[in-house]
Amino acid sequence: MKPTLTEKFHVSMIGYFGSYATGQQTDSSDLDLKERIKDSILKQVRYI
């Protein structure tokens, strides 16, 4: 998953938290992700 996110979305760091991080996930748990986008991409974003 990480290579795809890095290539397609320019993610420089990715981690997870919540029930998967604590080992308490169930079949109905979602996956909570925290990512950092590469600075070079952020500089291209324009805020209105």
Backbone as JSON, one array per atom type, in Angstrom:
{
  "sequence": "MKPTLTEKFHVSMIGYFGSYATGQQTDSSDLDLKERIKDSILKQVRYI",
  "N": [[0.83, -1.19, 0.0], [1.93, 1.27, 0.8], [3.94, 1.95, -1.23], [2.24, 2.56, -3.42], [0.72, 4.75, -2.43], [2.81, 6.54, -2.01], [3.79, 6.97, -4.62], [1.49, 7.76, -6.2], [0.2, 9.75, -4.67], [2.12, 11.27, -3.5], [3.07, 10.86, -0.86], [5.07, 11.23, 1.97], [5.41, 10.12, 4.45], [3.77, 7.66, 6.38], [1.44, 6.43, 8.71], [-0.42, 4.51, 11.14], [-3.28, 4.51, 13.33], [-5.47, 4.15, 16.16], [-7.76, 1.39, 16.55], [-6.35, -0.62, 15.13], [-3.7, 0.01, 15.64], [-3.49, -0.52, 18.32], [-4.04, -3.15, 18.44], [-6.66, -3.97, 18.77], [-8.55, -4.31, 16.83], [-11.52, -5.24, 14.99], [-13.61, -7.31, 12.85], [-15.26, -5.38, 11.77], [-13.88, -3.03, 11.96], [-12.47, 0.09, 10.88], [-9.65, 1.41, 9.03], [-7.49, 3.65, 10.32], [-5.59, 6.2, 9.08], [-2.65, 8.21, 9.06], [-0.99, 10.66, 7.32], [1.83, 12.23, 5.73], [2.34, 14.71, 3.42], [4.57, 15.28, 0.72], [6.71, 18.1, 0.88], [7.3, 19.5, -1.5], [5.05, 19.14, -3.07], [3.07, 20.39, -1.57], [3.77, 23.04, -1.84], [2.85, 23.62, -4.33], [0.16, 23.87, -4.13], [-2.59, 26.02, -4.18], [-4.21, 28.33, -2.17], [-7.46, 29.57, -1.76]],
  "CA": [[0.0, 0.0, 0.0], [2.76, 2.47, 0.91], [4.5, 2.38, -2.53], [1.18, 3.17, -4.23], [0.43, 6.07, -1.87], [3.98, 7.39, -2.25], [3.87, 7.31, -6.04], [0.3, 8.43, -6.73], [-0.26, 10.87, -3.87], [3.29, 11.98, -2.99], [3.13, 10.72, 0.59], [6.44, 11.02, 2.43], [5.37, 9.33, 5.68], [2.43, 7.16, 6.66], [1.31, 5.64, 9.93], [-1.81, 4.2, 11.46], [-3.63, 4.69, 14.73], [-6.79, 3.59, 16.48], [-7.84, 0.0, 16.99], [-5.29, -1.44, 14.53], [-2.44, 0.32, 16.31], [-3.5, -1.11, 19.66], [-4.34, -4.57, 18.33], [-8.03, -4.22, 19.21], [-9.45, -4.25, 15.68], [-12.48, -6.31, 14.76], [-13.96, -7.42, 11.43], [-15.96, -4.17, 11.33], [-13.03, -1.85, 12.19], [-11.88, 0.77, 9.74], [-8.22, 1.65, 9.19], [-7.22, 5.07, 10.49], [-4.26, 6.52, 8.56], [-2.11, 9.57, 9.17], [0.03, 10.77, 6.3], [2.49, 13.51, 5.51], [2.53, 14.95, 2.0], [5.88, 15.87, 0.43], [6.7, 19.57, 0.87], [7.31, 20.01, -2.87], [3.66, 19.13, -3.56], [2.32, 21.4, -0.82], [4.09, 24.37, -2.39], [2.1, 23.81, -5.58], [-1.26, 24.05, -3.81], [-2.98, 27.42, -4.0], [-5.37, 28.5, -1.31], [-8.34, 30.67, -2.18]],
  "C": [[0.87, 1.26, 0.0], [3.39, 2.88, -0.43], [3.47, 3.05, -3.42], [0.86, 4.58, -3.74], [1.58, 7.04, -2.13], [4.02, 7.87, -3.69], [2.7, 8.16, -6.52], [-0.06, 9.71, -5.99], [0.86, 11.63, -3.18], [3.35, 12.01, -1.46], [4.57, 10.46, 1.0], [6.51, 10.18, 3.7], [3.93, 8.88, 5.9], [2.47, 6.3, 7.93], [-0.16, 5.33, 10.17], [-2.02, 4.32, 12.96], [-5.0, 4.09, 14.96], [-6.69, 2.12, 16.82], [-6.76, -0.88, 16.37], [-3.95, -1.2, 15.22], [-2.36, -0.33, 17.69], [-3.8, -2.61, 19.64], [-5.74, -4.95, 18.74], [-9.04, -4.17, 18.06], [-10.38, -5.45, 15.64], [-12.76, -6.38, 13.26], [-14.64, -6.16, 10.91], [-15.13, -2.89, 11.53], [-12.59, -1.23, 10.87], [-10.4, 0.97, 10.03], [-7.99, 3.15, 9.21], [-5.78, 5.35, 10.09], [-3.91, 7.97, 8.81], [-0.97, 9.65, 8.18], [0.64, 12.16, 6.27], [2.77, 13.61, 4.01], [3.88, 15.64, 1.79], [5.75, 17.38, 0.31], [6.64, 20.13, -0.55], [5.9, 20.06, -3.46], [2.86, 20.22, -2.85], [2.59, 22.8, -1.36], [3.33, 24.66, -3.67], [0.63, 24.07, -5.35], [-1.53, 25.53, -3.57], [-4.23, 27.47, -3.16], [-6.17, 29.71, -1.76], [-8.97, 31.28, -0.95]]
}
